[in-house]
Amino acid sequence: MNQRVEYEDQASVILVDDEIAKPGSESESDEPGRSRFDDIFNSDELKVQRLEKGSNEYEILEKSFVGGRKRIKIAGIHRKRYDCGGVMDEARMAVFRVFAAAVASRNGGDANMRFGWYGGGSREEIREIMMHGFRRFQNRGSPYGGGIHLSPANSPMESLKTSVVDSDGLMHVLLCRVILGRPEVVHPGSRKDQPSSMKFDSGVDNMSSPTKYVIWEHHMNTHILPVYIISFRVDSLRGTRPLKTPTSPHMSINGLMSRLTNYLSSSKMVAIKKLHHEYNKSKISRSSFIRNLRAIAGDDILRAMIKGSTA
């Protein structure tokens, strides 16, 4: 099965299953003199391969993620090698294929397979997902219901907002294969954590032009297969949708911090509390604090909380 990855203002390109699941010879390199970036995801447990810049595979992914956004600079791309990752990785691939076939069999032969971006937060969370799958439930209380939220191949910026800047100044997202099957619309403010009936397999925010895919918790490790890690730098988060500052009279920073614990994972709260501490000590500017807060929490969650506080 071929999967089409589309990107804004560019022609569509095709990624073939075998090119994703297996290493390609043109992407392999023993080039010396790499930066210490190589060590970020370099471990026997992860079983990932860094793609060679300039290779066809690298350029396809770079165009898909960056498009014409000059502020985004790709630092590196790694591909998960399920074919040589041992018994557990082979099992993950096999399970994904079995569920794809099962979903297809009840939907007229079409599993509705897509590519989706996942903004996983910290570098450590990305490593954990690549090694073990989705272990923690990230979006309980989210404006679009409970589940793993991904953005379509042509909307990578939605997932960028939930990535966290690491100690090297890098952010990381995953490009995953996703089994959507038959989706249903999930409206903002929904508290759904499962499909409304057995005939649905997933959720979307808009049926004709989705910007969010929602994979329910019980399907998170059967309907999502992480394939690529994209590591990048962002000069500025300007250009994202405008957001009311959380320091309005209706929502102080301290009030916001206390409410965020009900929306975000413990790892994201640790990162936010560290930022808050640095802001209180005047180690970072207000604009830097707000920018990084938005990147970690995501604009949708912040909007929902601020709107709720003024209702």
N, C-alpha and C positions, 0 to 999 in steps of 0.2 A: 504494500500500500504506500502510495506517495502522499506526503503531507506538504501542503502549500503554506509557506511563511510569507506574509505580506508586510510591507513596510510603507510608511507614508511617502508619497511623492516619488516612489520608485516602482519599477516593474516587479511583478511577483517572481519569486524564485521557488525552486523545488528542492526539498531535502528528502532523500530516499531513506527508508527504514534502515537498511544495512549500513548506510553512511553514518547514521547516528549511533547505532548499537555496536558497531565494530570500528576499530581504528583504521584510518586511511593512511596509505603510505606517504602521501604528499604532506601530511600534517606532522609527521614524525621528524624530530631533529635532535641532534646531540650538540647543538651549538654551544660553545663555551662562553664564559663571560657574562652570563645572565645576572640580573640584579637579585637581591635577596627576596624579591617578589616570588621567585620560584619556590621558596620554602613555605609559603603560606598554605598551600594545599598539597604539599609534597609529603606523602606518607604511604606506606605499604597498605594501610587500612583503607584509604580513600579510593585507591585504584582509579586515579584520574590522569589524563594526559594533556599537557599544555599544547594548544594548537599553535602552529607556526604562523606568525604574522605574514600576510601576503598570500597565504594559501587560499584556495577557493572557498573552503569551508569557513575560514576565519572572516573573509570579506563579506560573505553572505550574512553571517551573524552580526558583524559590525554594522552593516547597512540596516539590518532589521532593528537593531537596538538604538543606534545613534541617529540614523536618518540624516537630517540637515542640522542637527542641534550641535552647534560649535562648542558649547560649554562642556559637553561630555567627552571625556577622553578615555578610551579603552586602555586599561593597563595589561590585561591578559584574559584569555579564554581557556578554560579547562573543560574537557569532555570526560564524562564518566564511562569507564570501560567495563560494561557488564559482562563482556565475554571472557574476561580474565580476572574477575574479582572474587572468585571462589564460589562455594556452594550457595551462600546466602544471596549474593548479588545475582547469580543465575536464577535463583528461586524468585527474586523480585521481578526479574524480567519475565519469567514464565507465568507468574501470577497475573501480571499486567496483560499479557497476551491472552490468557484464559478469559479474563473478565472482558476484554475487548471483543472477543468472539461471542461471549454470552450476551453482551449488550447488543451487538450487531444482530444476533439471531432473533431477538425480539423487536427489532426496529427495522425490519425489511432488509437486513443485510448490511446496514450502515451503523457503525459504532460512533459516528460523528467525532472522529479523532481530530484534535486540534493541538496547536502549540500554545502554551500560556506562560507568562512571566510570573515569577513569585519573588516578591521582595521579602526576604527571610529575616531581616533584622541584622543581627550581628554576624561576624565571621564565624564564630563558634556555632551558631545555630545552623548556618549553611553547612558546615562540616558534619554536624550531627545528622542533618537530613540526608546528606549524601551517603553517610555510613549506615544509618539505621532506619531511614524513612522519617515520616512526620510523627514524632513522639508526643509533642505537647500540642494541646488544642489552643490555637492562637487567637481566634476571633470571637470568643464567647462575648456576647453583648455588643457586637459590631452592628452598625446601622443596616447592614445587609444580611443579618442573620448569622447563625453559627456555622462554622465550616472553614475550610481552607479557601482563601480568596486569591485568585490569579487574574491577570489581565491578558486580553488577547494579544496575539503576535504583533498587531499594528498599534497597540496602546501600551508600550513599555513604561511610559512615564507614570502610570497609575501604580505600578509596583515599585518604581524608584522611590516614591515617597515614604515607603515603609522600611527602607534600608537604612542601616546605621553606619556612620563613618567610623572606621576602625583606627587603631593607633598609627597606621601607616598613611592615613588620609584617604583610604580606599573605601568604596561601597561595593556590595556584592548582590547580584540577583541570580536566580535560577531560571533557565528556560526548560520547561517540562513538556512532556507529552501528556495530554489530558483526554480522558474518555468523557465526553459530554453526554453521549447518548441522546435521550430526549429531554431537553431542558424546560424549565418553567420559569416564569418571571418572579423574581424576588424584589419586592418594593422596599424603598428606604424606610427604616424604622421597623422592619420585620424582625421578629424574634424566632423565626423558624430555625430548626436545627436538623430537619429531616424533610424529605419530599412530602408533598401534600397527598400523594397517592403512589402506589407501586408502579404506575405507568411512567413516572418521571425519574430521571437519573441524576439530574444536577440542576443548578439555578443560574440565571443570568439577570442582569439589571435591566436589559432591554433586548427584546427578542430579535429585532432587525439589525441593531447596531450596538452590540454589547460592549461594555468597557470593563465588566467584571464577570468572571466565572466563579461560581460557588460550588465547591465539591464538599458534600456533607461528611461529617466526621467519620462515620462508619465506612466511607469509601476512600478516605484520604490516602491509604497505602495500597489500594487496588486500582484506583482510577487516575492516579498521578504517578508519572515516572520521571524523576529529575534526570536531565541529560547533560546540560551545560551549566557551568559557573561563569558568569560574566563579571569581571572585576573592573572598576572604573573610578574615575575622579570627576567631580562636578565643580566647576568654578563658582557657580552660584545656583541657587534654586529659583532665581527669578525666572518668570515665564510659567510657573505653576499657577493654578487658579488662585485668585485673591482670597484671603482668609481674614476674618475679623481677628484682631489681636486678642489673645486670651487674657489680657490685662485690662479689659474694658471694665466699667464700674460694676457690671453684672457678673464678672468672673475674674477673681484675682488669680495670680499665679499659684498662690498657696492652695486656693480652692480647687484650681485645675489639677494640681498635683495629687490632692487627696482623692479626686474622682477618677483619675486615670488608672488607679490600681484596680478598678472594677472592669476595665476595658482591655488592659494590656498584660502580656506575659511578664513573669518576674524578671526575665533577662532584659526586656525593654525598660522596665521600671528602674532597674539598676543603672542603666545607661542614662535615663532621664534624671534620676536623682543626682548622679555625678555631675551632669550639666548644670542642674539647679544649684548645687553646692559651688561650682566654679563661678556661676553668675552672681551668687550672693557674696562671694569673696572678690568680686570685680576682676576675675581672671579672664572672663570672656565678656563681650559686649551683649547688650540686650538683643540686637539684631542677630547675632550669632546664636544666642540661646534659642530664639524663636525659630530660626531657620532649621537648627538641628532638632528641635522639638517636633516640628512639622515632618521632618524626614523620618523620625522614629515612630511617631504616633499616627501620622497620616491625616490629611485634611478632613476626610469624611468623619472620622471619630471626633476630632476637635470641634467641627461644626455642630455635630449632633449634641455634644455636651454643652456648648455655649448656647445653642438654641433652647435646649432643655432648661437651662438655668434662668432664662429670661421669659419662659412660658408662663 
